[in-house]
Amino acid sequence: MTGDTVAIDRAADALFAEAPFPGLEDELMLFGQFVGTWAIDWRGQDGEGNWRRAQGEWHFAWVLEGRAVQDIWIVPSRLEREQYGHTEGEYGTTLRVYDPNANAWNVTWNGPVYASVRSFVARREGAEIVMRGTDAEGHPCTGYFPTSLQRASIGAACVRPMTVKRGRCARRCSYTACSCKPPGPRKAE
């Protein structure tokens, strides 16, 4: 093992957790229910309002002693990027940290492709997870996330819309999530 490999292994060991933090399991399941690997069919609007579609990956994991959930959002998928040379899209991460004092989640999205950083406070509101924050220009931004995605077998899926409102404008995207792959390392395709 090289020094870089050892450092990566140690960092991963310190970051990842196998389960939610003891005593907070119920509260942490708001986002913890998504832990696993999801194949997604993404459809959304670009900056000019044109509709786009791509296959993607969405990986969720327990992190920080199980007090947080982190995801990696990859659209288009690594396979599409390799096979077709797609460079548009995003390859980013969201860190969702539960605050038991506020009974809320501090959510921060980082999308390095477009240098996008968004921060939200998320809570359950009825059948949705509502994330309130501001966009890069300081305008109010609200994201609506379903409280559950139905884990579907291969060939079946469930479509859930997500809307992000910025000021008077709304951008919509939808995705089909299918738990076609078990959580774990990527296998050669």
N, C-alpha and C positions, 0 to 999 in steps of 0.2 A: 504494500500500500504506500502510495506517495503521501507526502505531508498534506497536500490539498485534499486528498481523499479522506484522510483521518480527520481533518478539520471539518469537512462536510458531514461526515458521519457523526461527529460530536455535536455539531450544530443541530442536525436533524434530531438526534437523541434528546437534546435539551428543549427543542421546539415542540415536537409532537407528543401527544398523549394518547393513551388507549381508550379513555373513557371520560365522561364529564366529571368535574370536581365533586368529591363526596359532599353531600348535604345540599347541593344545588342542582341535582339531576333534573328535577321537574322544570325549573326555570330555564335551564340551559337547553332544553329540548326544543325551544322555539326555533332555533337555528340548528341545533344538534340533530334534529330529525333528518337533515339533509346529508349527514356525514356518509361519504361513499363516493363512488365515481359514476357520473352521469354522462351519457351521450346525448347531445341536444341538437335539435333542428331549429336554428335561430332565424327569425325573420324580423327585420327592423328597418328604420329609416336612417338614411345617411344625413349629413349636414345640409343637403339641398332638399331633403324631404322625399328622395327617391327610395323605393322599397328594395331591400337587399335580402338575400337568403344565403345561409351557409350551415354546414355541419360543424358542430363544436364539441368541446369537452368541458365539463364542469366538475372539478374535484374538490370535495369538502373534507376537512380533517379537524379533529380535536387538537388544540395547541395550548401552550402556556399552562401546563398542569391541568388541562381540561377546563379552564376558566373562559376559553374563547374558542371560536370556530373560524378557521381560515379557509378560503377557497381560492382556487386558481381557475380563471375563466379564460378559455382558449377558443376563439372564433376568428377565422376558420380553424378546424382541428389541426393538430400536428401532421396528420396523414395528408389532409388537403394541402397544407403548406408545402410538404415534401413532394407530393405527386404533381401538383399543379402550379407550384411557385406562387401561391396567393400571398400577397404581402399586406393587403388591406385587412382591417379587423383589429382585434385587440388580444393581447396576451397579458392579462393583469391579475391582480389579487385583491381580495377584500378581507380585512381583519374585522371580526365581530367580537367585541369584548363585553361581557355581561357585567353590569354595575348593580349589585344587589341593593345598594342604598336607594337608587332611583328606580329599581325594577325596570330597567331599560338597557338597551344595547348601544354602545358607542361603535359605530360602523364607519370604516374608512376604506374607500376604494382607491387603488392606485393602478392606473393604466399607463405604462411607460411608452407605448407606441404613440399615443397622442398627448403625452405629458399631462394626463388627466388625474386629478386628485379630488375626491368628493368625500365629505364627511356628513354623516347623518346620525340622528338619534332614532332608534327603532323600538317600537312597542307593538304588541298585539292590539288590534282594534277590530272587534268582531271576527270575521272570517279572513282577515288579512293582516299582514305585518306592514305597518305604515312606517316609512323612513322619512324623517323630515330634516332638511338641512339647507344648504345654499350651494349654488353652482359656482363655477370659477369666477363669474362676474359679480358674485354676491347676491344674486337673485334667489328668492325662495325656491326650493326644489323639493318635491315630494315624490317618493317612490312607493308603489304599492306592490307588495310581494304576497303571493298566496301563502296561507299558513301551512299548507301541505301540498306536496307533489305526490301523486300516486305512483308508487314504484310499479312499473309495468314490465311484463315479460317481453322478450324480443318479439318484435312485430306488432306490439300493442303499445300505446302511449297515451298520454294525457296532455292536452294543450292548456296552458295557463297564460293569460295575458299579464304583462307587467307594464304599467304606465308610469312615466316620469314626467311630472309637470314642472315647467320652468316659466314663472311669470304667467303670461296669458297663453303661452304656447305649450302644447303637449306633444311629446314624442312617445310613440308606442312601439313596443316590440313584443313578440310572442315567441315562445319556445316550447318545444315538445321534449320532455325529459323521459328518458328510458334508462333504467338501470341494467344495461346490457352487459356491463363488465363488473366483476367484483372489485371492491377496493383493493388496491395493492399496486405493485410496480407495473409499469407499462410492459407489455409483451411485444415481441417482434410481430409485425403484421404481414 
